[in-house]
Structure formats: structure tokens, C-alpha cells
């Protein structure tokens, strides 16, 4: 009976100290994040990431200063300069009617040897400035114009739809499509000829970023912080077993028909580029395809922001270099 009482006593003492420690670490993580400081440190990183993705971050395609309604695409970037910032970056994005502008890609005369890049927020350049995207770096390496048509949150269907509405589809022979697993839902569900109305746009984009002073928001994330300590220990001890496994055969099953149906592969070269972070592992990735080329680009931890899951300036340079070597070799 005495041993049981001691056990209960020590259990509550340990619990109280653990909750106190959690409070200190959570407060530091939270206050640092709202002041624009992120840390690649045990437990702190996980807490900051959880807060960030649960509503603290700004999302570009919900930012009314950056996008506008479009009947064919639901939304598209506004022409001009859009300021987009989060804890780890403060960027200006410049768009014309069809492109994200970088140095020397706003020319009116289009050559067959030019390249066009389609994709989502990665291709667009979430978190990097105009002359820091992989499209810009690839243009410099190839000494050929590269047109960046990436738009945050687009799947392959809308990416191709936007391309075919532009003046670039007719003349350009090489199309690079940056692919992400998030594109699969759109590729399965969305018809390329779908039209949208303003009511649907307003329904989908009536978004307000969660206020960081919201008590419910803070308590919810504090509760998560209690268990994140143990999650980090498990991730450290069993890193390989905790990788996010992705069977790319599922993606390809829905991606290939979208490309083949909407792009004339008789006179177009299509290269699907799949950048993956170190926390993911693909299998059944195609090695050879006669009509559509697939390029897997493995990125490292240093190629990403600390808590944001998009490539940073080093990641964009790495993607450009891998693409450059591939294009030269093929």
C-alpha cells in the first residue's frame, strides 16, 4: 500500500513538472513564431509547425490582394505586384496575365525553344522572390527563356487549362509540369471544361486567418504540445519507419490521362518533375515512358524552410540544376 502511494505521488510530481516544462517550451515557441522566429530544435520545431499549419500561416490563394475570381479557373493571380509573407519569408510576387514575371521572361515574341513551367505553389515560388524561383535559375543555366505559369493550389487540370488559354501553348515545344501529390484529387474529379460562378468563388474563399490571440486556438495547440514531445522522440528513434510512403502508380494512373487527353504529344515534349522532401519516399516511380517523361528530384532538409513545407531559395536552385542536367543529357 505504501509503495502504491509513493508511485502515485511520484507520478503526479513528474506530471506536474512535465506540464510546467511544456508550458515554458510552448510559450517560447509560440511567442517566437508570432515574432517571426523559427527554430530547428527538438520539440520547438514541432510545436511551431503545428501552430503554423493549424491556421496561423497566410495562404496566398486566400489572399484577396493576390488573387481574383476567374470564370474558367475559379481564381487566378492579379496582375501586378503582390506582397506575400509568413514567419519565414517576406516576398513580392509579380504577375502579368499569364505568368509570374522574372528577369527577361516577359517578352512578347515566343520561340519554339523556349520552355514553359506549369505547377502549383512550388513552381510558382511560394516563399521566394521573382528572381529566386527554379524557373528563373533554369533560364539562367540554359540561356533560354522559361515562362513560369505556376499557380498556388492548382492541380494538373487547371494548370493545362491555363496554359491552353495562353499564347504559349501553340508555339512552345517543351512543357515542364511540376507535380505534387495534392494534385491527384483535382486530376480525378475536375473536368477541364468546367466553368465557375462568383458565388462558388465566394463560398470557397471566405477565409480569415485565425487570430493568434484566440484563447481556444492557443489551448488547442498547447494540448498538442504535450504529446509532440513523445512524437519527436519516436521520429528520432524510428526515422526510416516514419517516412511518408507514396505509391506513385496511383498518381500516374490519374495524371497520364489528363496529359494525354489535353496536350498533343505528337509535337510537344512533356516532362513531369516530382520534387520530394526527405520525409517522403516514393515507390513505383516510372523509369521509362515513351510519351511522357518523369523526373524525380530528391531534396534535402536544407532545401526547405524550417516549418513551412515549401522549398526555400536553395531548394529552387537544386531543382533548377537537376532539371538543367536532365535536359542536357536528354
C-alpha positions in Angstrom: 0.0 0.0 0.0 2.9 2.4 0.8 4.6 1.6 -2.5 1.4 2.3 -4.3 1.0 5.7 -2.6 4.7 6.5 -3.5 4.1 5.5 -7.0 1.0 7.7 -7.3 2.9 10.6 -5.6 5.9 10.4 -7.9 3.6 10.1 -10.9 1.8 13.3 -10.1 5.1 15.1 -9.3 6.5 14.0 -12.7 3.3 15.0 -14.4 3.3 18.5 -12.8 6.9 19.1 -13.8 6.3 17.9 -17.3 3.3 20.2 -17.7 5.3 23.1 -16.4 8.1 22.3 -18.8 5.6 22.0 -21.7 4.2 25.4 -20.7 7.6 27.0 -20.9 8.6 25.4 -24.2 5.1 26.1 -25.7 5.3 29.8 -24.6 8.7 30.2 -26.1 7.7 28.5 -29.3 4.5 30.5 -29.7 5.9 33.9 -28.9 8.9 33.3 -31.1 6.7 32.3 -34.0 4.4 35.3 -33.8 7.6 37.5 -33.8 8.9 35.8 -37.0 11.5 33.5 -35.4 11.5 29.8 -36.1 14.0 27.2 -34.7 15.1 23.8 -36.0 15.2 22.4 -32.5 13.7 19.3 -30.9 10.1 19.8 -29.8 10.1 23.6 -30.5 10.1 23.0 -34.3 7.1 20.6 -34.0 5.1 23.0 -31.8 5.8 25.9 -34.2 4.9 23.8 -37.2 1.6 22.6 -35.6 0.6 26.2 -34.8 1.6 27.4 -38.3 -0.4 24.8 -40.2 -3.4 24.9 -37.9 -4.3 28.4 -39.1 -1.5 30.8 -38.2 0.0 30.9 -41.7 -1.2 33.2 -44.5 -2.2 31.2 -47.7 -1.6 33.0 -50.9 -4.6 31.8 -52.8 -6.9 33.1 -50.0 -5.2 36.5 -50.1 -7.6 38.9 -51.8 -4.7 41.2 -52.6 -3.1 38.5 -54.7 -5.9 36.6 -56.5 -9.2 37.4 -58.3 -12.2 35.4 -59.5 -11.9 33.7 -62.9 -14.8 32.0 -64.7 -12.6 29.3 -66.2 -10.1 28.7 -63.4 -12.1 29.7 -60.2 -9.3 32.1 -59.4 -6.0 33.4 -60.8 -3.3 35.8 -59.7 -4.0 39.5 -60.1 -1.8 41.4 -62.5 0.8 43.5 -60.7 2.9 43.0 -57.5 1.5 41.0 -54.6 3.2 41.0 -51.2 3.1 37.6 -49.5 4.7 36.9 -46.2 4.8 34.4 -43.4 7.1 33.8 -40.4 10.0 32.7 -42.5 9.7 35.0 -45.6 8.5 38.4 -46.9 8.3 38.3 -50.6 7.0 40.2 -53.6 5.4 38.3 -56.4 4.9 39.9 -59.8 2.4 38.6 -62.3 1.1 39.5 -65.7 -2.0 38.0 -67.2 -0.4 34.5 -67.6 3.0 34.4 -65.8 4.9 35.1 -62.7 7.4 37.5 -64.0 11.1 37.2 -63.6 14.0 38.8 -65.4 13.7 38.6 -69.2 10.7 36.3 -69.4 8.1 39.0 -70.2 9.0 39.1 -73.9 6.2 39.2 -76.4 8.0 37.1 -79.1 7.8 33.4 -78.2 10.3 30.9 -79.6 9.8 27.2 -80.0 13.0 26.6 -78.0 11.5 28.5 -75.0 10.2 26.4 -72.1 7.0 26.7 -70.1 6.7 25.6 -66.5 3.4 24.5 -65.0 2.8 23.6 -61.4 1.3 24.6 -58.1 2.8 26.7 -55.3 6.2 25.0 -55.6 6.6 26.0 -59.3 5.0 29.4 -58.6 7.6 30.1 -56.0 5.9 30.2 -52.6 8.3 31.9 -50.2 10.8 33.2 -52.7 11.1 36.3 -54.8 10.6 36.7 -58.5 14.3 36.0 -59.4 14.6 33.1 -57.0 12.3 30.5 -58.5 13.6 27.4 -60.2 12.2 28.8 -63.5 14.4 31.8 -63.2 17.5 29.8 -62.3 16.8 27.3 -65.1 16.5 30.2 -67.6 20.0 31.4 -66.5 21.5 27.9 -66.8 20.0 27.2 -70.2 20.3 30.7 -71.6 16.7 30.2 -72.9 13.5 31.9 -71.8 11.5 29.9 -69.2 7.9 31.0 -68.6 6.6 30.4 -65.1 2.9 29.7 -65.2 2.7 28.0 -61.7 -0.2 29.0 -59.5 -0.7 28.1 -55.9 -3.1 25.2 -55.3 -3.8 24.4 -59.0 -3.8 20.7 -60.0 -2.7 19.5 -63.3 -6.1 20.0 -64.9 -6.2 23.8 -64.3 -2.5 24.1 -65.0 -3.1 22.8 -68.5 -6.3 24.7 -68.9 -4.5 27.9 -68.1 -1.7 27.1 -70.5 -4.1 26.4 -73.4 -5.7 29.8 -72.7 -2.3 31.5 -73.1 -0.2 32.4 -76.1 2.5 29.9 -75.1 0.8 26.5 -75.8 0.7 26.9 -79.6 4.4 27.6 -80.2 6.4 26.1 -77.4 7.5 22.5 -77.8 8.7 21.7 -74.2 6.4 21.7 -71.3 7.6 21.1 -67.7 4.9 20.1 -65.2 5.8 20.2 -61.6 3.7 17.6 -59.8 2.7 17.2 -56.2 0.5 14.5 -54.5 -2.0 17.2 -53.7 -2.8 17.5 -57.4 -4.3 14.0 -57.6 -7.8 14.9 -56.2 -8.3 17.6 -58.9 -6.9 15.2 -61.6 -9.5 12.6 -60.6 -12.6 14.9 -60.0 -12.3 18.1 -62.1 -13.5 18.3 -65.7 -11.3 20.6 -67.8 -14.3 22.4 -69.4 -15.8 23.3 -66.0 -17.0 26.9 -65.6 -17.3 28.7 -62.2 -19.5 31.4 -60.9 -18.8 34.1 -58.4 -21.0 32.5 -55.7 -18.8 29.4 -55.7 -15.7 31.6 -55.5 -17.0 33.5 -52.5 -18.0 30.2 -50.8 -14.6 28.7 -51.2 -12.6 31.8 -50.4 -14.4 33.4 -47.5 -11.4 32.8 -45.3 -10.0 34.6 -42.3 -6.7 33.7 -40.8 -7.1 32.5 -37.2 -6.1 35.3 -34.7 -3.1 34.4 -32.7 -4.7 35.8 -29.6 -7.7 33.4 -29.8 -7.7 31.5 -26.5 -9.3 28.4 -28.0 -6.6 28.3 -30.7 -3.8 28.7 -28.0 -5.3 26.0 -25.7 -5.8 23.6 -28.6 -2.1 23.9 -29.7 -0.9 23.7 -26.1 -2.7 20.4 -25.8 -0.9 19.1 -28.9 2.4 20.3 -27.5 2.0 17.8 -24.6 2.2 14.8 -26.9 4.6 16.3 -29.5 7.5 15.7 -27.2 6.9 11.9 -27.4 6.2 12.1 -31.2 9.6 13.7 -31.7 11.3 11.0 -29.7 9.6 8.3 -31.8 10.5 10.1 -35.1 14.1 10.4 -33.9 14.4 6.7 -33.0 12.5 5.3 -35.9 13.2 7.8 -38.7 13.1 5.4 -41.6 10.0 3.7 -40.4 8.1 7.0 -40.1 8.7 8.1 -43.7 5.6 9.0 -45.6 5.3 6.2 -48.2 3.7 7.1 -51.6 2.8 4.7 -54.3 3.3 6.8 -57.4 1.4 4.3 -59.5 -1.8 5.8 -58.1 -0.7 9.3 -59.1 0.4 8.2 -62.6 -2.9 6.4 -63.2 -4.8 9.7 -63.0 -2.1 12.0 -64.2 -1.3 10.4 -67.6 -4.8 10.5 -68.9 -5.1 14.2 -68.1 -1.9 15.0 -70.0 -2.6 12.7 -73.0 -6.2 14.0 -73.4 -5.3 17.7 -73.3 -1.8 18.0 -74.7 -0.9 17.0 -78.2 2.1 14.7 -77.6 2.9 14.4 -81.3 4.6 17.8 -81.3 5.0 18.5 -77.5 7.6 17.2 -75.1 6.2 16.9 -71.6 8.5 16.4 -68.6 6.8 15.7 -65.3 9.0 16.9 -62.4 8.4 15.5 -59.0 10.4 17.1 -56.2 10.1 15.2 -52.9 11.3 16.2 -49.4 13.4 13.9 -47.2 10.3 12.9 -45.1 8.7 11.2 -48.2 9.6 8.0 -50.1 8.1 7.2 -53.5 7.9 3.7 -54.9 6.6 2.5 -58.3 8.1 5.7 -59.9 8.3 5.2 -63.7 11.7 4.7 -65.1 10.9 4.8 -68.8 7.9 6.3 -70.6 7.8 6.7 -74.4 5.4 9.6 -74.4 5.7 11.3 -71.0 9.0 11.8 -69.2 9.2 11.6 -65.4 12.0 13.1 -63.4 12.2 12.5 -59.6 14.2 15.2 -57.7 15.1 14.3 -54.2 15.6 17.3 -51.9 17.3 17.5 -48.6 16.4 19.2 -45.3 18.4 22.3 -46.1 16.4 22.8 -49.2 13.2 23.7 -47.2 12.1 26.3 -44.8 12.2 25.2 -41.2 8.5 24.9 -40.6 7.0 25.7 -44.0 7.0 22.7 -46.3 7.9 24.6 -49.4 11.4 24.7 -51.0 13.5 27.7 -50.0 16.0 29.5 -52.3 18.4 26.6 -52.0 15.7 24.2 -52.9 14.8 26.1 -56.0 18.4 26.2 -57.1 18.7 22.5 -56.6 15.5 21.8 -58.7 16.9 24.1 -61.5 20.2 22.3 -61.5 18.7 18.8 -61.6 16.4 19.9 -64.5 19.4 21.5 -66.3 21.4 18.3 -66.1 18.4 16.2 -67.3 17.7 18.5 -70.3 21.3 18.5 -71.3 21.5 14.7 -71.1 18.2 14.0 -72.9 
